[in-house]
């Protein structure tokens, strides 16, 4: 991706949002995801192939850490770490509790 002069350089960030399907193949399998964050911010997942288990977390709130690249109004995260955020009823031990 070529960066324009007015685009910010990639930055390491931790973002929180809900995993939402954003792209499908001809057999309706999810091939792209985005993270819907507060304030109508949407960040596309750029390295989904490295984290295929993220597809299992559709409609789940997560905290992601990675490098965010901004291109005009769109943002893409290259994920390093995923942490699901769980509600009070969840029994997952690997979740962040509010």
C-alpha positions as CSV (number, residue, x, y, z in Angstrom):
1,X,0.0,0.0,0.0
2,X,1.5,3.4,-1.0
3,X,1.1,6.1,1.6
4,X,0.0,9.5,0.5
5,X,1.5,12.6,2.1
6,X,-1.6,13.4,4.2
7,X,-1.9,9.8,5.6
8,X,-0.5,9.0,9.1
9,X,2.4,6.5,9.3
10,X,1.4,3.1,10.7
11,X,1.2,3.1,14.5
12,X,0.9,0.4,17.1
13,X,-2.5,0.5,18.8
14,X,-4.8,-1.4,21.1
15,X,-8.4,-1.1,19.9
16,X,-11.7,-2.4,21.3
17,X,-14.7,-3.3,19.2
18,X,-17.1,-5.9,17.9
19,X,-16.0,-8.4,15.2
20,X,-18.3,-7.9,12.1
21,X,-18.2,-9.9,8.8
22,X,-17.3,-7.5,5.9
23,X,-16.6,-9.7,2.9
24,X,-17.8,-13.1,1.6
25,X,-16.8,-15.5,-1.2
26,X,-19.2,-17.1,-3.8
27,X,-20.2,-19.8,-1.3
28,X,-21.0,-17.2,1.4
29,X,-18.0,-18.0,3.6
30,X,-16.6,-15.0,5.4
31,X,-13.3,-13.8,3.8
32,X,-13.0,-10.4,5.5
33,X,-13.7,-8.9,8.9
34,X,-13.8,-5.5,10.4
35,X,-13.8,-4.3,14.0
36,X,-16.7,-1.9,14.7
37,X,-15.4,0.4,17.4
38,X,-17.1,3.2,19.4
39,X,-17.7,6.4,17.6
40,X,-18.5,4.7,14.3
41,X,-14.8,3.8,13.7
42,X,-14.4,0.7,11.5
43,X,-11.0,-1.0,11.2
44,X,-10.5,-3.7,8.6
45,X,-8.5,-6.8,9.6
46,X,-5.5,-7.0,7.2
47,X,-4.0,-10.3,8.3
48,X,-7.0,-12.5,8.8
49,X,-5.2,-15.5,7.4
50,X,-2.8,-15.4,10.3
51,X,-5.7,-15.4,12.8
52,X,-8.4,-17.6,11.3
53,X,-9.9,-18.2,14.8
54,X,-11.1,-14.6,14.7
55,X,-13.9,-15.8,12.4
56,X,-15.3,-17.8,15.4
57,X,-15.6,-14.5,17.4
58,X,-18.1,-12.8,15.0
59,X,-20.4,-10.5,16.9
60,X,-18.1,-10.7,19.9
61,X,-16.4,-7.8,21.6
62,X,-12.6,-8.1,21.4
63,X,-9.5,-6.1,22.3
64,X,-6.9,-6.2,19.5
65,X,-3.3,-5.1,19.5
66,X,-1.4,-4.5,16.3
67,X,-0.2,-2.0,13.7
68,X,-2.9,0.3,12.3
69,X,-2.4,1.7,8.8
70,X,-4.5,4.7,7.8
71,X,-5.2,5.4,4.1
72,X,-7.5,8.4,3.8
73,X,-10.6,7.5,5.7
74,X,-10.0,3.8,5.9
75,X,-8.0,1.9,8.5
76,X,-6.5,-1.6,8.5
77,X,-5.0,-3.4,11.5
78,X,-2.3,-6.1,11.3
79,X,-3.1,-8.0,14.4
80,X,-0.4,-9.2,16.9
81,X,-2.8,-10.2,19.8
82,X,-6.5,-10.9,20.3
83,X,-8.3,-10.9,23.6
84,X,-12.1,-11.6,23.8
85,X,-14.1,-9.4,26.2
86,X,-16.6,-11.5,28.1
87,X,-19.8,-10.6,29.8
88,X,-20.7,-11.6,33.3
89,X,-22.2,-15.0,32.2
90,X,-19.1,-16.2,30.3
91,X,-17.0,-19.0,31.7
92,X,-14.1,-18.5,29.3
93,X,-10.8,-18.2,31.3
94,X,-9.1,-16.3,28.5
95,X,-11.5,-13.3,28.6
96,X,-11.1,-9.8,29.8
97,X,-13.7,-9.0,32.4
98,X,-15.2,-5.6,32.7
